[in-house]
Amino acid sequence: MKRWMPWYALEVEPGDSLLSAIVAKAYGARACYLIDSGAFAIENITPYRAAGNYVRSLNLSPPDLSEVSNVKGPDEGLLVSALEVLLRPT
């Protein structure tokens, strides 16, 4: 696999889906920040786990979401997902 320089992903207003965090991590992002003006993301972790399984079937390395039960931000004004915590810089 080709190695790129370290890179970071930022998505402003991801809306109801945080799937870009899974894809970014699978393609080697050191961190992925998803910032929105409100808590619009689907909180059920099931679709994110399904996406991770699909990405894994493509021989990529998505984040391990086995310990995540839902997606919630720390406050109501700015959504920073539980996925971002998993994807913080290494």
mmCIF file as gemmi writes it, N, C-alpha and C atoms, coordinates in Angstrom:
data_model
loop_
_atom_site.group_PDB
_atom_site.id
_atom_site.type_symbol
_atom_site.label_atom_id
_atom_site.label_alt_id
_atom_site.label_comp_id
_atom_site.label_asym_id
_atom_site.label_entity_id
_atom_site.label_seq_id
_atom_site.pdbx_PDB_ins_code
_atom_site.Cartn_x
_atom_site.Cartn_y
_atom_site.Cartn_z
_atom_site.occupancy
_atom_site.B_iso_or_equiv
_atom_site.pdbx_formal_charge
_atom_site.auth_seq_id
_atom_site.auth_asym_id
_atom_site.pdbx_PDB_model_num
ATOM 1 N N . MET Axp A 1 ? 0.833 -1.174 0 1 0 ? 1 A 1
ATOM 2 C CA . MET Axp A 1 ? 0 0 0 1 0 ? 1 A 1
ATOM 3 C C . MET Axp A 1 ? 0.883 1.244 0 1 0 ? 1 A 1
ATOM 4 N N . LYS Axp A 2 ? 0.539 2.188 -0.799 1 0 ? 2 A 1
ATOM 5 C CA . LYS Axp A 2 ? 1.293 3.433 -0.879 1 0 ? 2 A 1
ATOM 6 C C . LYS Axp A 2 ? 1.148 4.214 0.428 1 0 ? 2 A 1
ATOM 7 N N . ARG Axp A 3 ? 2.245 4.738 0.92 1 0 ? 3 A 1
ATOM 8 C CA . ARG Axp A 3 ? 2.237 5.532 2.154 1 0 ? 3 A 1
ATOM 9 C C . ARG Axp A 3 ? 2.283 7.015 1.802 1 0 ? 3 A 1
ATOM 10 N N . TRP Axp A 4 ? 1.327 7.75 2.344 1 0 ? 4 A 1
ATOM 11 C CA . TRP Axp A 4 ? 1.281 9.185 2.143 1 0 ? 4 A 1
ATOM 12 C C . TRP Axp A 4 ? 1.783 9.884 3.389 1 0 ? 4 A 1
ATOM 13 N N . MET Axp A 5 ? 2.029 11.161 3.267 1 0 ? 5 A 1
ATOM 14 C CA . MET Axp A 5 ? 2.388 11.955 4.434 1 0 ? 5 A 1
ATOM 15 C C . MET Axp A 5 ? 1.192 11.969 5.392 1 0 ? 5 A 1
ATOM 16 N N . PRO Axp A 6 ? 1.435 12.163 6.679 1 0 ? 6 A 1
ATOM 17 C CA . PRO Axp A 6 ? 0.314 12.241 7.626 1 0 ? 6 A 1
ATOM 18 C C . PRO Axp A 6 ? -0.678 13.323 7.196 1 0 ? 6 A 1
ATOM 19 N N . TRP Axp A 7 ? -1.957 13.023 7.34 1 0 ? 7 A 1
ATOM 20 C CA . TRP Axp A 7 ? -2.968 13.995 6.971 1 0 ? 7 A 1
ATOM 21 C C . TRP Axp A 7 ? -4.126 13.943 7.962 1 0 ? 7 A 1
ATOM 22 N N . TYR Axp A 8 ? -4.883 15.017 7.991 1 0 ? 8 A 1
ATOM 23 C CA . TYR Axp A 8 ? -6.004 15.169 8.906 1 0 ? 8 A 1
ATOM 24 C C . TYR Axp A 8 ? -7.242 15.519 8.087 1 0 ? 8 A 1
ATOM 25 N N . ALA Axp A 9 ? -8.395 15.04 8.537 1 0 ? 9 A 1
ATOM 26 C CA . ALA Axp A 9 ? -9.651 15.326 7.844 1 0 ? 9 A 1
ATOM 27 C C . ALA Axp A 9 ? -10.499 16.274 8.684 1 0 ? 9 A 1
ATOM 28 N N . LEU Axp A 10 ? -11.184 17.167 7.994 1 0 ? 10 A 1
ATOM 29 C CA . LEU Axp A 10 ? -12.123 18.082 8.638 1 0 ? 10 A 1
ATOM 30 C C . LEU Axp A 10 ? -13.369 18.144 7.777 1 0 ? 10 A 1
ATOM 31 N N . GLU Axp A 11 ? -14.514 17.916 8.403 1 0 ? 11 A 1
ATOM 32 C CA . GLU Axp A 11 ? -15.776 18.085 7.686 1 0 ? 11 A 1
ATOM 33 C C . GLU Axp A 11 ? -16.632 19.053 8.496 1 0 ? 11 A 1
ATOM 34 N N . VAL Axp A 12 ? -17.025 20.115 7.86 1 0 ? 12 A 1
ATOM 35 C CA . VAL Axp A 12 ? -17.89 21.098 8.493 1 0 ? 12 A 1
ATOM 36 C C . VAL Axp A 12 ? -19.324 20.788 8.071 1 0 ? 12 A 1
ATOM 37 N N . GLU Axp A 13 ? -20.19 20.716 9.039 1 0 ? 13 A 1
ATOM 38 C CA . GLU Axp A 13 ? -21.601 20.394 8.853 1 0 ? 13 A 1
ATOM 39 C C . GLU Axp A 13 ? -21.813 19.043 8.17 1 0 ? 13 A 1
ATOM 40 N N . PRO Axp A 14 ? -21.432 17.958 8.85 1 0 ? 14 A 1
ATOM 41 C CA . PRO Axp A 14 ? -21.638 16.63 8.273 1 0 ? 14 A 1
ATOM 42 C C . PRO Axp A 14 ? -23.102 16.213 8.227 1 0 ? 14 A 1
ATOM 43 N N . GLY Axp A 15 ? -23.979 16.927 8.91 1 0 ? 15 A 1
ATOM 44 C CA . GLY Axp A 15 ? -25.405 16.602 8.867 1 0 ? 15 A 1
ATOM 45 C C . GLY Axp A 15 ? -25.727 15.361 9.662 1 0 ? 15 A 1
ATOM 46 N N . ASP Axp A 16 ? -26.531 14.471 9.079 1 0 ? 16 A 1
ATOM 47 C CA . ASP Axp A 16 ? -26.993 13.313 9.841 1 0 ? 16 A 1
ATOM 48 C C . ASP Axp A 16 ? -26.08 12.102 9.747 1 0 ? 16 A 1
ATOM 49 N N . SER Axp A 17 ? -24.999 12.196 9.01 1 0 ? 17 A 1
ATOM 50 C CA . SER Axp A 17 ? -24.101 11.053 8.854 1 0 ? 17 A 1
ATOM 51 C C . SER Axp A 17 ? -22.663 11.432 9.175 1 0 ? 17 A 1
ATOM 52 N N . LEU Axp A 18 ? -22.008 10.564 9.922 1 0 ? 18 A 1
ATOM 53 C CA . LEU Axp A 18 ? -20.608 10.763 10.277 1 0 ? 18 A 1
ATOM 54 C C . LEU Axp A 18 ? -19.726 9.715 9.607 1 0 ? 18 A 1
ATOM 55 N N . LEU Axp A 19 ? -20.208 9.162 8.508 1 0 ? 19 A 1
ATOM 56 C CA . LEU Axp A 19 ? -19.484 8.088 7.823 1 0 ? 19 A 1
ATOM 57 C C . LEU Axp A 19 ? -18.134 8.537 7.283 1 0 ? 19 A 1
ATOM 58 N N . SER Axp A 20 ? -17.988 9.815 7.009 1 0 ? 20 A 1
ATOM 59 C CA . SER Axp A 20 ? -16.706 10.282 6.477 1 0 ? 20 A 1
ATOM 60 C C . SER Axp A 20 ? -15.571 10.041 7.467 1 0 ? 20 A 1
ATOM 61 N N . ALA Axp A 21 ? -15.862 10.013 8.76 1 0 ? 21 A 1
ATOM 62 C CA . ALA Axp A 21 ? -14.826 9.731 9.758 1 0 ? 21 A 1
ATOM 63 C C . ALA Axp A 21 ? -14.302 8.309 9.611 1 0 ? 21 A 1
ATOM 64 N N . ILE Axp A 22 ? -15.185 7.384 9.341 1 0 ? 22 A 1
ATOM 65 C CA . ILE Axp A 22 ? -14.782 5.987 9.158 1 0 ? 22 A 1
ATOM 66 C C . ILE Axp A 22 ? -13.93 5.849 7.909 1 0 ? 22 A 1
ATOM 67 N N . VAL Axp A 23 ? -14.366 6.483 6.828 1 0 ? 23 A 1
ATOM 68 C CA . VAL Axp A 23 ? -13.618 6.407 5.573 1 0 ? 23 A 1
ATOM 69 C C . VAL Axp A 23 ? -12.258 7.092 5.707 1 0 ? 23 A 1
ATOM 70 N N . ALA Axp A 24 ? -12.23 8.252 6.351 1 0 ? 24 A 1
ATOM 71 C CA . ALA Axp A 24 ? -10.96 8.967 6.528 1 0 ? 24 A 1
ATOM 72 C C . ALA Axp A 24 ? -9.961 8.117 7.306 1 0 ? 24 A 1
ATOM 73 N N . LYS Axp A 25 ? -10.404 7.513 8.389 1 0 ? 25 A 1
ATOM 74 C CA . LYS Axp A 25 ? -9.508 6.674 9.184 1 0 ? 25 A 1
ATOM 75 C C . LYS Axp A 25 ? -9.046 5.461 8.373 1 0 ? 25 A 1
ATOM 76 N N . ALA Axp A 26 ? -9.949 4.875 7.618 1 0 ? 26 A 1
ATOM 77 C CA . ALA Axp A 26 ? -9.597 3.713 6.801 1 0 ? 26 A 1
ATOM 78 C C . ALA Axp A 26 ? -8.527 4.05 5.772 1 0 ? 26 A 1
ATOM 79 N N . TYR Axp A 27 ? -8.51 5.291 5.31 1 0 ? 27 A 1
ATOM 80 C CA . TYR Axp A 27 ? -7.509 5.724 4.341 1 0 ? 27 A 1
ATOM 81 C C . TYR Axp A 27 ? -6.31 6.404 4.997 1 0 ? 27 A 1
ATOM 82 N N . GLY Axp A 28 ? -6.193 6.244 6.312 1 0 ? 28 A 1
ATOM 83 C CA . GLY Axp A 28 ? -4.972 6.652 6.984 1 0 ? 28 A 1
ATOM 84 C C . GLY Axp A 28 ? -4.947 8.017 7.631 1 0 ? 28 A 1
ATOM 85 N N . ALA Axp A 29 ? -6.088 8.67 7.771 1 0 ? 29 A 1
ATOM 86 C CA . ALA Axp A 29 ? -6.093 9.965 8.457 1 0 ? 29 A 1
ATOM 87 C C . ALA Axp A 29 ? -5.615 9.78 9.888 1 0 ? 29 A 1
ATOM 88 N N . ARG Axp A 30 ? -4.758 10.682 10.345 1 0 ? 30 A 1
ATOM 89 C CA . ARG Axp A 30 ? -4.296 10.62 11.731 1 0 ? 30 A 1
ATOM 90 C C . ARG Axp A 30 ? -5.389 11.081 12.678 1 0 ? 30 A 1
ATOM 91 N N . ALA Axp A 31 ? -6.247 11.971 12.21 1 0 ? 31 A 1
ATOM 92 C CA . ALA Axp A 31 ? -7.383 12.445 12.999 1 0 ? 31 A 1
ATOM 93 C C . ALA Axp A 31 ? -8.464 12.921 12.055 1 0 ? 31 A 1
ATOM 94 N N . CYS Axp A 32 ? -9.694 12.882 12.533 1 0 ? 32 A 1
ATOM 95 C CA . CYS Axp A 32 ? -10.825 13.351 11.738 1 0 ? 32 A 1
ATOM 96 C C . CYS Axp A 32 ? -11.729 14.161 12.655 1 0 ? 32 A 1
ATOM 97 N N . TYR Axp A 33 ? -11.983 15.391 12.274 1 0 ? 33 A 1
ATOM 98 C CA . TYR Axp A 33 ? -12.817 16.277 13.072 1 0 ? 33 A 1
ATOM 99 C C . TYR Axp A 33 ? -14.086 16.589 12.294 1 0 ? 33 A 1
ATOM 100 N N . LEU Axp A 34 ? -15.222 16.296 12.904 1 0 ? 34 A 1
ATOM 101 C CA . LEU Axp A 34 ? -16.518 16.547 12.301 1 0 ? 34 A 1
ATOM 102 C C . LEU Axp A 34 ? -17.219 17.592 13.159 1 0 ? 34 A 1
ATOM 103 N N . ILE Axp A 35 ? -17.441 18.77 12.584 1 0 ? 35 A 1
ATOM 104 C CA . ILE Axp A 35 ? -17.967 19.897 13.348 1 0 ? 35 A 1
ATOM 105 C C . ILE Axp A 35 ? -19.293 20.338 12.734 1 0 ? 35 A 1
ATOM 106 N N . ASP Axp A 36 ? -20.298 20.478 13.591 1 0 ? 36 A 1
ATOM 107 C CA . ASP Axp A 36 ? -21.612 20.898 13.115 1 0 ? 36 A 1
ATOM 108 C C . ASP Axp A 36 ? -22.197 21.914 14.085 1 0 ? 36 A 1
ATOM 109 N N . SER Axp A 37 ? -23.199 22.635 13.658 1 0 ? 37 A 1
ATOM 110 C CA . SER Axp A 37 ? -23.818 23.66 14.489 1 0 ? 37 A 1
ATOM 111 C C . SER Axp A 37 ? -24.845 23.082 15.456 1 0 ? 37 A 1
ATOM 112 N N . GLY Axp A 38 ? -25.13 21.811 15.327 1 0 ? 38 A 1
ATOM 113 C CA . GLY Axp A 38 ? -26.086 21.146 16.208 1 0 ? 38 A 1
ATOM 114 C C . GLY Axp A 38 ? -25.889 19.65 16.161 1 0 ? 38 A 1
ATOM 115 N N . ALA Axp A 39 ? -26.606 18.962 17.013 1 0 ? 39 A 1
ATOM 116 C CA . ALA Axp A 39 ? -26.494 17.497 17.101 1 0 ? 39 A 1
ATOM 117 C C . ALA Axp A 39 ? -27.467 16.85 16.116 1 0 ? 39 A 1
ATOM 118 N N . PHE Axp A 40 ? -27.083 16.822 14.843 1 0 ? 40 A 1
ATOM 119 C CA . PHE Axp A 40 ? -27.946 16.296 13.795 1 0 ? 40 A 1
ATOM 120 C C . PHE Axp A 40 ? -27.606 14.85 13.418 1 0 ? 40 A 1
ATOM 121 N N . ALA Axp A 41 ? -26.483 14.361 13.867 1 0 ? 41 A 1
ATOM 122 C CA . ALA Axp A 41 ? -26.012 13.036 13.455 1 0 ? 41 A 1
ATOM 123 C C . ALA Axp A 41 ? -26.882 11.929 14.028 1 0 ? 41 A 1
ATOM 124 N N . ILE Axp A 42 ? -27.022 10.883 13.243 1 0 ? 42 A 1
ATOM 125 C CA . ILE Axp A 42 ? -27.701 9.678 13.715 1 0 ? 42 A 1
ATOM 126 C C . ILE Axp A 42 ? -26.901 9.141 14.893 1 0 ? 42 A 1
ATOM 127 N N . GLU Axp A 43 ? -27.558 8.961 16.047 1 0 ? 43 A 1
ATOM 128 C CA . GLU Axp A 43 ? -26.854 8.531 17.246 1 0 ? 43 A 1
ATOM 129 C C . GLU Axp A 43 ? -26.695 7.018 17.338 1 0 ? 43 A 1
ATOM 130 N N . ASN Axp A 44 ? -27.53 6.274 16.641 1 0 ? 44 A 1
ATOM 131 C CA . ASN Axp A 44 ? -27.435 4.819 16.658 1 0 ? 44 A 1
ATOM 132 C C . ASN Axp A 44 ? -26.132 4.396 15.977 1 0 ? 44 A 1
ATOM 133 N N . ILE Axp A 45 ? -25.348 3.596 16.636 1 0 ? 45 A 1
ATOM 134 C CA . ILE Axp A 45 ? -24.038 3.203 16.113 1 0 ? 45 A 1
ATOM 135 C C . ILE Axp A 45 ? -24.124 2.134 15.019 1 0 ? 45 A 1
ATOM 136 N N . THR Axp A 46 ? -25.267 1.488 14.873 1 0 ? 46 A 1
ATOM 137 C CA . THR Axp A 46 ? -25.408 0.365 13.921 1 0 ? 46 A 1
ATOM 138 C C . THR Axp A 46 ? -24.987 0.715 12.494 1 0 ? 46 A 1
ATOM 139 N N . PRO Axp A 47 ? -25.447 1.825 11.901 1 0 ? 47 A 1
ATOM 140 C CA . PRO Axp A 47 ? -25.02 2.102 10.519 1 0 ? 47 A 1
ATOM 141 C C . PRO Axp A 47 ? -23.518 2.364 10.403 1 0 ? 47 A 1
ATOM 142 N N . TYR Axp A 48 ? -22.921 2.92 11.455 1 0 ? 48 A 1
ATOM 143 C CA . TYR Axp A 48 ? -21.482 3.179 11.421 1 0 ? 48 A 1
ATOM 144 C C . TYR Axp A 48 ? -20.695 1.875 11.518 1 0 ? 48 A 1
ATOM 145 N N . ARG Axp A 49 ? -21.18 0.947 12.334 1 0 ? 49 A 1
ATOM 146 C CA . ARG Axp A 49 ? -20.531 -0.373 12.41 1 0 ? 49 A 1
ATOM 147 C C . ARG Axp A 49 ? -20.653 -1.106 11.075 1 0 ? 49 A 1
ATOM 148 N N . ALA Axp A 50 ? -21.833 -1.015 10.447 1 0 ? 50 A 1
ATOM 149 C CA . ALA Axp A 50 ? -22.038 -1.66 9.138 1 0 ? 50 A 1
ATOM 150 C C . ALA Axp A 50 ? -21.078 -1.07 8.105 1 0 ? 50 A 1
ATOM 151 N N . ALA Axp A 51 ? -20.919 0.243 8.119 1 0 ? 51 A 1
ATOM 152 C CA . ALA Axp A 51 ? -19.983 0.884 7.188 1 0 ? 51 A 1
ATOM 153 C C . ALA Axp A 51 ? -18.557 0.429 7.475 1 0 ? 51 A 1
ATOM 154 N N . GLY Axp A 52 ? -18.194 0.33 8.737 1 0 ? 52 A 1
ATOM 155 C CA . GLY Axp A 52 ? -16.866 -0.151 9.107 1 0 ? 52 A 1
ATOM 156 C C . GLY Axp A 52 ? -16.629 -1.564 8.618 1 0 ? 52 A 1
ATOM 157 N N . ASN Axp A 53 ? -17.638 -2.418 8.751 1 0 ? 53 A 1
ATOM 158 C CA . ASN Axp A 53 ? -17.504 -3.792 8.265 1 0 ? 53 A 1
ATOM 159 C C . ASN Axp A 53 ? -17.331 -3.832 6.752 1 0 ? 53 A 1
ATOM 160 N N . TYR Axp A 54 ? -18.073 -2.982 6.044 1 0 ? 54 A 1
ATOM 161 C CA . TYR Axp A 54 ? -17.934 -2.924 4.592 1 0 ? 54 A 1
ATOM 162 C C . TYR Axp A 54 ? -16.533 -2.46 4.196 1 0 ? 54 A 1
ATOM 163 N N . VAL Axp A 55 ? -16.072 -1.393 4.832 1 0 ? 55 A 1
ATOM 164 C CA . VAL Axp A 55 ? -14.74 -0.866 4.533 1 0 ? 55 A 1
ATOM 165 C C . VAL Axp A 55 ? -13.675 -1.914 4.848 1 0 ? 55 A 1
ATOM 166 N N . ARG Axp A 56 ? -13.861 -2.641 5.939 1 0 ? 56 A 1
ATOM 167 C CA . ARG Axp A 56 ? -12.936 -3.719 6.301 1 0 ? 56 A 1
ATOM 168 C C . ARG Axp A 56 ? -12.924 -4.807 5.218 1 0 ? 56 A 1
ATOM 169 N N . SER Axp A 57 ? -14.083 -5.075 4.595 1 0 ? 57 A 1
ATOM 170 C CA . SER Axp A 57 ? -14.153 -6.09 3.535 1 0 ? 57 A 1
ATOM 171 C C . SER Axp A 57 ? -13.363 -5.663 2.299 1 0 ? 57 A 1
ATOM 172 N N . LEU Axp A 58 ? -13.037 -4.366 2.207 1 0 ? 58 A 1
ATOM 173 C CA . LEU Axp A 58 ? -12.221 -3.847 1.104 1 0 ? 58 A 1
ATOM 174 C C . LEU Axp A 58 ? -10.733 -3.836 1.459 1 0 ? 58 A 1
ATOM 175 N N . ASN Axp A 59 ? -10.393 -4.528 2.548 1 0 ? 59 A 1
ATOM 176 C CA . ASN Axp A 59 ? -9.007 -4.624 3.04 1 0 ? 59 A 1
ATOM 177 C C . ASN Axp A 59 ? -8.442 -3.292 3.514 1 0 ? 59 A 1
ATOM 178 N N . LEU Axp A 60 ? -9.312 -2.451 4.039 1 0 ? 60 A 1
ATOM 179 C CA . LEU Axp A 60 ? -8.878 -1.209 4.659 1 0 ? 60 A 1
ATOM 180 C C . LEU Axp A 60 ? -9.02 -1.363 6.174 1 0 ? 60 A 1
ATOM 181 N N . SER Axp A 61 ? -8.546 -0.386 6.927 1 0 ? 61 A 1
ATOM 182 C CA . SER Axp A 61 ? -8.558 -0.482 8.394 1 0 ? 61 A 1
ATOM 183 C C . SER Axp A 61 ? -9.4 0.631 9.014 1 0 ? 61 A 1
ATOM 184 N N . PRO Axp A 62 ? -10.711 0.424 9.108 1 0 ? 62 A 1
ATOM 185 C CA . PRO Axp A 62 ? -11.555 1.428 9.757 1 0 ? 62 A 1
ATOM 186 C C . PRO Axp A 62 ? -11.35 1.389 11.267 1 0 ? 62 A 1
ATOM 187 N N . PRO Axp A 63 ? -11.843 2.396 11.994 1 0 ? 63 A 1
ATOM 188 C CA . PRO Axp A 63 ? -11.708 2.383 13.448 1 0 ? 63 A 1
ATOM 189 C C . PRO Axp A 63 ? -12.523 1.256 14.074 1 0 ? 63 A 1
ATOM 190 N N . ASP Axp A 64 ? -12.088 0.8 15.222 1 0 ? 64 A 1
ATOM 191 C CA . ASP Axp A 64 ? -12.816 -0.215 15.972 1 0 ? 64 A 1
ATOM 192 C C . ASP Axp A 64 ? -13.926 0.471 16.76 1 0 ? 64 A 1
ATOM 193 N N . LEU Axp A 65 ? -15.154 0.189 16.413 1 0 ? 65 A 1
ATOM 194 C CA . LEU Axp A 65 ? -16.298 0.812 17.071 1 0 ? 65 A 1
ATOM 195 C C . LEU Axp A 65 ? -16.983 -0.128 18.05 1 0 ? 65 A 1
ATOM 196 N N . SER Axp A 66 ? -16.328 -1.214 18.417 1 0 ? 66 A 1
ATOM 197 C CA . SER Axp A 66 ? -16.954 -2.2 19.28 1 0 ? 66 A 1
ATOM 198 C C . SER Axp A 66 ? -17.277 -1.662 20.671 1 0 ? 66 A 1
ATOM 199 N N . GLU Axp A 67 ? -16.556 -0.66 21.128 1 0 ? 67 A 1
ATOM 200 C CA . GLU Axp A 67 ? -16.796 -0.096 22.459 1 0 ? 67 A 1
ATOM 201 C C . GLU Axp A 67 ? -17.718 1.126 22.435 1 0 ? 67 A 1
ATOM 202 N N . VAL Axp A 68 ? -18.146 1.545 21.253 1 0 ? 68 A 1
ATOM 203 C CA . VAL Axp A 68 ? -18.991 2.733 21.128 1 0 ? 68 A 1
ATOM 204 C C . VAL Axp A 68 ? -20.449 2.3 21.09 1 0 ? 68 A 1
ATOM 205 N N . SER Axp A 69 ? -21.277 2.904 21.947 1 0 ? 69 A 1
ATOM 206 C CA . SER Axp A 69 ? -22.694 2.522 21.974 1 0 ? 69 A 1
ATOM 207 C C . SER Axp A 69 ? -23.581 3.5 21.208 1 0 ? 69 A 1
ATOM 208 N N . ASN Axp A 70 ? -23.159 4.761 21.103 1 0 ? 70 A 1
ATOM 209 C CA . ASN Axp A 70 ? -23.902 5.748 20.321 1 0 ? 70 A 1
ATOM 210 C C . ASN Axp A 70 ? -22.985 6.92 20.006 1 0 ? 70 A 1
ATOM 211 N N . VAL Axp A 71 ? -23.508 7.864 19.273 1 0 ? 71 A 1
ATOM 212 C CA . VAL Axp A 71 ? -22.72 9.029 18.869 1 0 ? 71 A 1
ATOM 213 C C . VAL Axp A 71 ? -23.34 10.253 19.536 1 0 ? 71 A 1
ATOM 214 N N . LYS Axp A 72 ? -22.592 10.881 20.415 1 0 ? 72 A 1
ATOM 215 C CA . LYS Axp A 72 ? -23.091 12.078 21.097 1 0 ? 72 A 1
ATOM 216 C C . LYS Axp A 72 ? -21.987 13.095 21.206 1 0 ? 72 A 1
ATOM 217 N N . GLY Axp A 73 ? -22.36 14.355 21.113 1 0 ? 73 A 1
ATOM 218 C CA . GLY Axp A 73 ? -21.407 15.439 21.279 1 0 ? 73 A 1
ATOM 219 C C . GLY Axp A 73 ? -21.356 15.9 22.724 1 0 ? 73 A 1
ATOM 220 N N . PRO Axp A 74 ? -20.33 16.661 23.089 1 0 ? 74 A 1
ATOM 221 C CA . PRO Axp A 74 ? -20.167 17.099 24.47 1 0 ? 74 A 1
ATOM 222 C C . PRO Axp A 74 ? -21.133 18.211 24.882 1 0 ? 74 A 1
ATOM 223 N N . ASP Axp A 75 ? -21.705 18.936 23.925 1 0 ? 75 A 1
ATOM 224 C CA . ASP Axp A 75 ? -22.682 19.968 24.268 1 0 ? 75 A 1
ATOM 225 C C . ASP Axp A 75 ? -23.614 20.168 23.091 1 0 ? 75 A 1
ATOM 226 N N . GLU Axp A 76 ? -24.619 21.008 23.265 1 0 ? 76 A 1
ATOM 227 C CA . GLU Axp A 76 ? -25.629 21.169 22.225 1 0 ? 76 A 1
ATOM 228 C C . GLU Axp A 76 ? -25.233 22.173 21.152 1 0 ? 76 A 1
ATOM 229 N N . GLY Axp A 77 ? -24.237 23.006 21.402 1 0 ? 77 A 1
ATOM 230 C CA . GLY Axp A 77 ? -23.891 24.04 20.451 1 0 ? 77 A 1
ATOM 231 C C . GLY Axp A 77 ? -22.934 23.581 19.37 1 0 ? 77 A 1
ATOM 232 N N . LEU Axp A 78 ? -22.13 22.584 19.672 1 0 ? 78 A 1
ATOM 233 C CA . LEU Axp A 78 ? -21.1 22.147 18.732 1 0 ? 78 A 1
ATOM 234 C C . LEU Axp A 78 ? -20.969 20.639 18.824 1 0 ? 78 A 1
ATOM 235 N N . LEU Axp A 79 ? -21.225 19.955 17.744 1 0 ? 79 A 1
ATOM 236 C CA . LEU Axp A 79 ? -21.145 18.499 17.752 1 0 ? 79 A 1
ATOM 237 C C . LEU Axp A 79 ? -19.728 18.065 17.447 1 0 ? 79 A 1
ATOM 238 N N . VAL Axp A 80 ? -19.135 17.351 18.385 1 0 ? 80 A 1
ATOM 239 C CA . VAL Axp A 80 ? -17.857 16.686 18.158 1 0 ? 80 A 1
ATOM 240 C C . VAL Axp A 80 ? -18.13 15.239 18.515 1 0 ? 80 A 1
ATOM 241 N N . SER Axp A 81 ? -18.139 14.376 17.534 1 0 ? 81 A 1
ATOM 242 C CA . SER Axp A 81 ? -18.66 13.032 17.728 1 0 ? 81 A 1
ATOM 243 C C . SER Axp A 81 ? -17.761 12.13 18.554 1 0 ? 81 A 1
ATOM 244 N N . ALA Axp A 82 ? -18.354 11.056 19.027 1 0 ? 82 A 1
ATOM 245 C CA . ALA Axp A 82 ? -17.588 10.004 19.689 1 0 ? 82 A 1
ATOM 246 C C . ALA Axp A 82 ? -16.573 9.409 18.714 1 0 ? 82 A 1
ATOM 247 N N . LEU Axp A 83 ? -16.894 9.45 17.438 1 0 ? 83 A 1
ATOM 248 C CA . LEU Axp A 83 ? -15.945 8.952 16.437 1 0 ? 83 A 1
ATOM 249 C C . LEU Axp A 83 ? -14.681 9.796 16.42 1 0 ? 83 A 1
ATOM 250 N N . GLU Axp A 84 ? -14.803 11.108 16.607 1 0 ? 84 A 1
ATOM 251 C CA . GLU Axp A 84 ? -13.626 11.984 16.618 1 0 ? 84 A 1
ATOM 252 C C . GLU Axp A 84 ? -12.686 11.59 17.746 1 0 ? 84 A 1
ATOM 253 N N . VAL Axp A 85 ? -13.237 11.205 18.883 1 0 ? 85 A 1
ATOM 254 C CA . VAL Axp A 85 ? -12.399 10.788 20.002 1 0 ? 85 A 1
ATOM 255 C C . VAL Axp A 85 ? -11.587 9.556 19.61 1 0 ? 85 A 1
ATOM 256 N N . LEU Axp A 86 ? -12.218 8.629 18.906 1 0 ? 86 A 1
ATOM 257 C CA . LEU Axp A 86 ? -11.517 7.434 18.451 1 0 ? 86 A 1
ATOM 258 C C . LEU Axp A 86 ? -10.442 7.766 17.426 1 0 ? 86 A 1
ATOM 259 N N . LEU Axp A 87 ? -10.648 8.853 16.687 1 0 ? 87 A 1
ATOM 260 C CA . LEU Axp A 87 ? -9.76 9.175 15.579 1 0 ? 87 A 1
ATOM 261 C C . LEU Axp A 87 ? -8.763 10.276 15.919 1 0 ? 87 A 1
ATOM 262 N N . ARG Axp A 88 ? -8.628 10.623 17.189 1 0 ? 88 A 1
ATOM 263 C CA . ARG Axp A 88 ? -7.701 11.701 17.547 1 0 ? 88 A 1
ATOM 264 C C . ARG Axp A 88 ? -6.287 11.329 17.128 1 0 ? 88 A 1
ATOM 265 N N . PRO Axp A 89 ? -5.413 12.305 17.002 1 0 ? 89 A 1
ATOM 266 C CA . PRO Axp A 89 ? -4.064 12.031 16.5 1 0 ? 89 A 1
ATOM 267 C C . PRO Axp A 89 ? -3.337 10.971 17.313 1 0 ? 89 A 1
ATOM 268 N N . THR Axp A 90 ? -2.584 10.16 16.587 1 0 ? 90 A 1
ATOM 269 C CA . THR Axp A 90 ? -1.809 9.099 17.239 1 0 ? 90 A 1
ATOM 270 C C . THR Axp A 90 ? -0.358 9.508 17.339 1 0 ? 90 A 1
